[in-house]
Amino acid sequence: MSVGVGIVGYGAQFSMGKHHSDSVKATEGLELAGIYDIEPERRTAAREEQGVAVFDSYEGLVAELSIGLVVLVTPHDTHAPLSIQASRAGKHVMTEKAMCLNTKEADSMIAAAKEAGKTLTVYQNRRWDGDFLTVKMVLESGAVGRVFQVESSVNGWWYPAGWRGIRACGGGMLYDWGAHLVDQIVQLILPAMPKIVFAVSHAGAHDVDIETQSTVTVLFDNGVSAEIDVGCMSHIARPRWLIRGDKAAFHMPDWKHATLKDQGGEVQIGVEEDRWADLYKNLSRHLNYGEELAVKPEQSRTVMAVIDAAFASAETGKSVAIGND
Ligand SMILES: NC(=O)c1ccc[n+]([C@@H]2O[C@H](COP(=O)([O-])OP(=O)(O)OC[C@H]3O[C@@H](n4cnc5c(N)ncnc54)[C@H](O)[C@@H]3O)[C@@H](O)[C@H]2O)c1
């Protein structure tokens, strides 16, 4: 028996609705059962490209009995209300990152899923990016020794189009790339948890009402510090990764090249391939056979707590302590 999947949002910006539809089709134990988008032309595209039932309303999709899992591929401000509605209709939910806009919304989503006895997860697919898998492999090998500082950055020059440039829709660097980079760092430093956040944000370069550059320092409760730098107004990018430990330093200037340097010299490290399909495989095995869920909603809630604290810090110019309740 397969779990029927309904995709919500068949957007054009990065073809993410198509990506999710194709991923579902490629995953054993899942079956693409329907698609809904609020825009009629995107519904037409979904009908033509996917050849499955396309719904005219969200209510119609969540009422469909053959759909057991709803996947949200919509702007960030819609994730919480759509997720809660789907949970209350008795569906499992996977939402795209960012999970939602803040921890208050995250708590409501988690409570609704718990009440329904259904799964809630977040598409933190960048835990399976080749560069991140390489970082994990190198750290787990012990070659870097005790890590004391991590820098992770995605920046460049691009225009945040459509809802991505509108703050009320959940646009902005912290929600966009920030949600991935914070999640990766939290996964790297576990079981230690984020304790104090200090952030500086800038706006400019593009005609939008979001922060177009944010630099966030996170101090973990084991003393490790991390700096996350995301922005779309930088003509020269920072390195993708710089990790310093008491034995060696690890450096990735971009997504494809990696170097480890210690007292003995420098070696090039082969970069892993992306393995995004593993996330859907895990979700399918979780729903069909009870395998442990790889991306737990509480983990993405921690990401939202760091983002909440980063916004507060950037506004006040003060560091913000976060509780790990
Ligand atoms: N994980 C990744 O690597 C990755 C990459 C790109 C985008 N994303 C995420 O995917 C999500 C969507 O981003 P996108 O780039 O596809 O945006 P997009 O603008 O291309 O598509 C969003 C779609 O949602 C539809 N929509 C808006 N409100 C809706 C509603 N209430 N109900 C139904 N449909 C609605 C829009 O009509 C549009 O077609 C975001 O959460 C974004 O962060 C993730």
The ligand as a Gaussian input file, in Angstrom:
#p B3LYP/6-31G(d) Opt

LIG

0 1
 N       14.432000      23.271000      -0.116000
 C       14.912000      23.945000      -1.146000
 O       16.013000      23.695000      -1.617000
 C       14.052000      25.026000      -1.729000
 C       14.356000      25.658000      -2.932000
 C       13.469000      26.631000      -3.428000
 C       12.316000      26.931000      -2.710000
 N       12.065000      26.303000      -1.523000
 C       10.880000      26.586000      -0.727000
 O        9.712000      26.218000      -1.444000
 C        8.623000      27.061000      -1.035000
 C        8.030000      27.714000      -2.267000
 O        9.037000      28.441000      -2.926000
 P        9.041000      28.555000      -4.533000
 O       10.387000      28.991000      -4.925000
 O        8.502000      27.303000      -5.134000
 O        8.007000      29.747000      -4.719000
 P        7.147000      30.072000      -6.015000
 O        6.674000      31.469000      -5.884000
 O        7.848000      29.652000      -7.249000
 O        5.898000      29.077000      -5.870000
 C        4.962000      29.167000      -4.852000
 C        3.634000      28.696000      -5.412000
 O        2.699000      28.647000      -4.345000
 C        1.458000      29.137000      -4.845000
 N        0.681000      29.611000      -3.697000
 C        0.816000      30.757000      -2.996000
 N       -0.047000      30.798000      -1.980000
 C       -0.752000      29.647000      -2.036000
 C       -1.807000      29.102000      -1.261000
 N       -2.294000      29.742000      -0.197000
 N       -2.299000      27.891000      -1.612000
 C       -1.820000      27.242000      -2.688000
 N       -0.836000      27.707000      -3.471000
 C       -0.306000      28.896000      -3.140000
 C        1.821000      30.221000      -5.835000
 O        0.783000      30.464000      -6.759000
 C        3.056000      29.619000      -6.492000
 O        2.743000      28.874000      -7.650000
 C        9.209000      28.040000      -0.031000
 O        9.008000      27.549000       1.257000
 C       10.690000      28.052000      -0.376000
 O       11.533000      28.424000       0.693000
 C       12.922000      25.371000      -1.043000

